[in-house]
Amino acid sequence: MSERLGMSRKQFLAEHNSVDIMELMAYDRLKDDEYHNELKSEMQTEEDRMKQIRALFGG
């Protein structure tokens, strides 16, 4: 499944002519999870920056 991460949905469908609905749903979940993990990581980074700023100013 990891080789599919860089593919667009269109590329995925082009390479798998007879994709069943379960496989498409799994692909969509994989992309959603990837997106949510990225957002969570960005939020954590912002939180860490704010903690560093507060520490610098004695807050």
N, C-alpha and C positions, 0 to 999 in steps of 0.2 A: 504494500500500500504506500510505502514511503516514496516510491518513484512517481507517484501521482500528485504529490504535494505541489509541484511546480506547474501543473497543468491547469488550464482553464477548463471550465465545464464543457465548452465546445470541443476542445481537443480530446477530452476524456470520451465524449460521446462518439467522436469521429473514429477513435481507435477501438471502441467497443460497440459494434453494430447491434449486438443483441444483449444490451445491458438490461438487467431486470430492475424492477422498482426498488428492491431491497438494497441493491448495490448503489443505486443513485442516492438513496436515503443515507447510506453509510458514508458516501463521499461528501454529501452536504453536511453531515454531522462532523466529519473530520475537519472540513473547512471552517465550520462554526467554532469548533473547539480551538482551532489554530488562532482564529481571530480573537476569541475571548481571552486566551492565554496571553496574546500580545497586548491587549488592553490592560489586563491585570498587571502585567509586567511594567507597563508605562505608568500606571497609577502608583505602584510600589516605588518606582524610581522617583516620582514627584514627592511622595510622602517622605522618602529618605532625604531628599533635598531640603524639604521644609524643616525636618528635624535638625539637619546640619546648620541651617540658617538660624534657627532658634537657639541652638547651642552656642553659636558664635556671638549672639547678642544677649546671652545670659537669660534666655526665655525658657 
